[in-house]
Amino acid sequence: MKSIAHLISTIFQPLMMPIYGVMLLFVYTYFGVTYLQQFWLILTPVALFSFAIPAILILMLYKMGVVSDLSLKKRHERIYPYLITLISYSVMIFFYYKMRMPTWFLMIMASSVAIMVLAILITLRWKISAHMFGIGGVIGTAMSVSYFVEHSNPYFMFMGLFIIAGLVGTSRLILKRHTLGQVIAGFLLGFVLSFIFVWIGAKP
């Protein structure tokens, strides 16, 4: 059971969530039609700034002994990786801004920054689930884009995403990385902020 939980946690790790989110836009929204010719131009920055750069720098922190393990089990060791991710996300937003991406798209990225800021503040006192605010952010974004940008209801996608969220949350509990409260709080943090930010960005 633990091996499956490890696999799920690895596949749906927080650094991968923005990549999955952008790919969902290409599959389920008009975004995929409008920007199809720019697929790699749009996907590459999110892969670089939300995954590759933070992952490399976190690995360097591990090699330097700043963090004791790559899964960041200890609450106080999460601050530096979170700050690295926050800065990398901010650069990513500037890149997309220069590309003149739609406001609601920029707000998706801005919500990631807001989530990271709150996660850093919460982590000073309490350990919150990064895996859950990652998947919560994807679901909040998907719902907000569907309702306020697309005016659609891709319920099969929502069903799949909630199943994934359940699997991720259960995996974190099986691995004893978080309590139920930390799992729920992480999901709500990601979901609420991403939903609100995209909603604001979608307003005319």
N, C-alpha and C positions, 0 to 999 in steps of 0.2 A: 504493500500500500504506500509506503513512504517513497519508494522509487517512482511510482506514478505521480505522487504529490510533487516530488522534485522536478519531474519532467514538465508538469503543468506550470510550476513556478518559473521554470527556465524559459519556456515558450512564451509565457505571458508576463515576462519581467517588465518593470516600469519603463525602462529605456526603450522598449520596443513599441509601446502603446501609441505614440504619435505616428509612427510609420504605419501601423495597422489602421489608425484613424484616417490618414490621408488616402490610403488604398481603398477604404470603404467609400470615400467621397467619389473616387473614380468609378467604382462599381455601381453605386446606388443613386447617384445624383447627376444632374445635368452638367456638373463640374467635369465629369469624365468625358463628355462630348465636347464641351467648350475648350478644355485644356488638353485634349488627347495628344496633340502634337507636341505639347510641352511636358509630357508625362515624366520623363527623366529629369528635366530641368526643375520640376517641382518636387519630385520624390528624393532626389539626391541631397538637397540641403537638409531635409528633415532626417534622413538617414545619417548624415554627417554630424549635424549639431545636436540631435536628440539621442543618438546612440553611439556612433563611432568615437567622437571626441570625448564625451563623458566617460565612456567605457575605458578608453586608453588612459585617461587621467586618473580614474579610480584605480586601475591596475597599478599605475605608478605609485599611488598612495599606499597601496598594499605592499609593493616592493620596498618602499621606504619605511614601512612599519607604522605608518600613521593610522591605518585601519588593520585590524587583526585578521579579518577574513573578507572575501569578496561579497558575501551575502549580507554584510553589514548587520550582524546580529545585535551588536551593542548600540544602544540608543545614542550615546554621546559621540560615537564614531560616524554617525550619519550626517553631521553638520557640514563637514567639508565636501563630501560627495554631493550633497544637496546644493551647496553654494556653486560648485562647478557646473552642475546641471542648470542652475538658474542663470548663470552668466552665458552659458552656451545657448540656452533657449532665447535669451535676449538678443544675441547676435543673429539668431535664426529669424526672429521677427523683423529685424532691420533689413535683412536680406530680402524677405518676402515683400516688405514695404517698398523697397526699391524696384521690385518686380511689378508693382502696382496691382497686387492681388486684391480681391474683394475685401471689404471691411469685415464681413462676417468670418472670412477665412483668417484674417489677421487676429480676430478676436478669439478664434480657436487656440492660436498660439499664445495669445496674451493670457488666456485662462490657465494655460500650463504654467506660466510664470507666477500668476497669482496663487495657484495651488502650491507651488514650490515655496513661495514666501511664507504662506500659512503653515506648511509642513515644517519648515525650519523653526518657526516660532513655537509650534506645538511640541516639536522634538526636544526643545530645551527643557521641557518638563515631563513629557510623556511620549511613549513610543507609539506611533501611528503606522498603519500598514501602507507602505508605498505601493505594493502590488494592487491594493484595492483602490487607492485614489487614482492609479493608472487606468484600470478598467472602468472605474466609475466615471472618469473623465471622458473616455471613449463613448460610453453609453449616453452620458449627458449631452455630449456634442452631437451624437447621432440623432437623438430625439429632437434637440433644438433645431438642427439643420432640417430635419424632415418636416417639422411643424411650421417653422417660421421662414424658411428659405424655399424648400421644395413644395410645401403644402401637401405632403403625402404621408402614407402610413405603412411603411415596409415592415409589417408585423413579424414576418418570418426572421428578418434580420434582428429585430428586437428580442425575439424569443431566443435566438442563438446567442446573442450578447449576454443576456441574463443567465443563460445556462453556463456560459464561460465564467461569468462573475461568480456564480455559485461554486463552480469547480475551483476557481482560484482561491476564494475565501476558505473553502473546505481544506484545500491543500495547505494553506498557511496555518490552519488550526491543527491539522494532522502533524505537521512538522514542528508544532509548538513554537512557532516564531512570533505569534501574536495571540492575544485573547480575543474573545468574540466582540468585545467592545471596541477594540482597536481595529478589527476588521470592518465592522459596521461604520465606525467613524471615518475610516479611510475612504470607504465607498461614497459616503454622503458628501465628504469634502470634495472629491473629484466630480461627482455627479452634479451637485448644486452649482458650484462655481462655473463649470463648463457650460451648463445649460443656460445660466443667466448671462454669461459673457456673449455667447453666440446670439441669444435673443436680443441683446442690446445692439450687437453688430448688424443684425438683420433688419433693424428698424430703418425705415426710409428717412 
